[in-house]
Amino acid sequence: MNLKRETIVLLSCFGLLAFATVLHAEIKSGLQIGDYADAFDVKDCSSAQTRGKTLCYR
C-alpha cells in the first residue's frame, strides 16, 4: 500500500470509531423525571375574551 491509501484507511477507521462512540452515547432530550418546568408566556388566540392577550402558564 502506498502512504496515501494507508492514511485514508486510518482516517476512515478513526472516523468510524468516533461515529460509533457518538451513537452509543445516551441522548437525553427535554425535561427529565423530577425536573421543574419554568413559567412561560403565550399569546391566546382561542377564546374571544382573552384573544391577543399574553398569558403566563406555571
C-alpha positions in Angstrom: 0.0 0.0 0.0 1.1 3.5 -0.6 1.1 6.2 2.0 -1.9 8.0 0.7 -4.1 4.8 0.8 -2.9 4.0 4.3 -3.7 7.5 5.5 -7.2 7.2 4.0 -7.8 3.8 5.6 -6.5 5.0 9.0 -8.7 8.2 9.0 -11.7 6.1 7.9 -11.2 3.8 10.9 -10.9 6.7 13.3 -14.0 8.3 11.8 -16.0 5.1 12.2 -14.8 4.7 15.8 -15.8 8.3 16.6 -19.2 7.9 14.9 -19.9 4.6 16.8 -19.0 6.4 20.1 -21.5 9.2 19.4 -24.2 6.7 18.6 -23.6 4.7 21.7 -23.8 7.8 24.0 -27.1 8.2 25.9 -29.2 11.1 24.5 -31.4 13.0 26.9 -33.9 15.4 25.5 -36.4 17.6 27.3 -37.3 17.6 30.9 -36.3 14.5 32.9 -38.4 12.9 35.6 -38.5 15.2 38.6 -37.3 18.3 36.8 -39.3 21.5 37.3 -40.7 23.4 34.2 -40.2 27.1 34.4 -43.1 29.5 33.7 -43.6 30.6 30.1 -45.7 33.2 28.3 -48.0 32.5 25.4 -50.4 34.6 23.2 -54.0 33.5 23.5 -55.8 33.1 20.1 -58.6 30.7 21.0 -61.2 32.5 23.2 -62.9 35.8 22.4 -62.5 37.1 26.0 -58.7 36.9 26.1 -57.7 36.8 22.4 -54.4 38.6 21.8 -53.5 38.9 25.4 -50.4 37.3 26.9 -50.9 34.5 29.4 -48.5 33.0 31.8 -48.5 29.3 32.4 -47.0 27.8 35.5 
